[in-house]
Amino acid sequence: MSHEKTITEIQAMGDLAIIPVGSLEQHSHHLPVSTDVILAQAYADNIGKQMGGFVLPCLPISTCYEHKGKKGSAWMGADIFFKMLCDIIINLKDQGFGRVVLVRGHGGIFVMDPVVRHLNAMYMPELRVCLLDPIIDITGIFETMGEVHAGEKETSLMLHLRPDLVKMDKAVDFLPDVPRNYLQYGSVFQYSPEGVWGQPTKATAEKGRIYLEACTKENVKYIEKIFALMGDRAY
């Protein structure tokens, strides 16, 4: 991992920094609360290998109000997270990193959007920030439709990356009969008693491996497209 390098090695890496952002939150009975941290780091590390960027260690705590109700979930206020993330990125800019990719490893960190808009508006072209949602729709890999949390996709990725942390004997399937935006109105446990929104029993390590490789290719294409779009112009 590039954050294990020395300052001399990092100095030669160029102007790209990649910040994975995860969340410490419940993932039912079969996955660890660090699932989003592990996955965000994996996405970022793969992108860094392809693009040669300086990959920071994943920020493990963000916002996950929708997982209130079980021990182990931790979050901070959106206003605090906004300021913290801005400070980190401006610090990187001052060190010579002119391009920053934020890898959103938990879909519920909605405050990342205004962070990116604010920084680009204030600092382009000296600083350009790209927000990446690494989890993309790829047909032909997964069976489940409508997965939101701790389902076939996340479980497959964890079986590929950290099988030692997965307890498949405790996995249960549950697909609530409401859309995802209902999480605006209550905890996930209001709609799913076990905190699952998907079908983890259909997960396999091979699905996770194939998906991660496919995501990396598409993620790199997206990042290159966004930076090309911004170019060297002011906001």
Buried (B, 14 or more C-beta within 10 A) or exposed (E): EBEEBEEEEBEEBBBBBBBBBBBBBBBBBBBBBBBBBBBBBBBBBBBBEBBEBBBBBBBBBBBBEBBBEBEEBBBEEBEEBBEBBBEBBBEBBEEEBBBBBBBBBBBBBEBBEEBBEBBBEEBBEEBBBBBBBBBEEBEEBBEBEEBBBBBBBBBBBBBBBBEEBBEBEEBBBBBBEBEBEBBEEEBBBBBBEBBBBBBBBBBBBEBBBBBBEBBBEEBBEBBEEBBEEBEEEEE
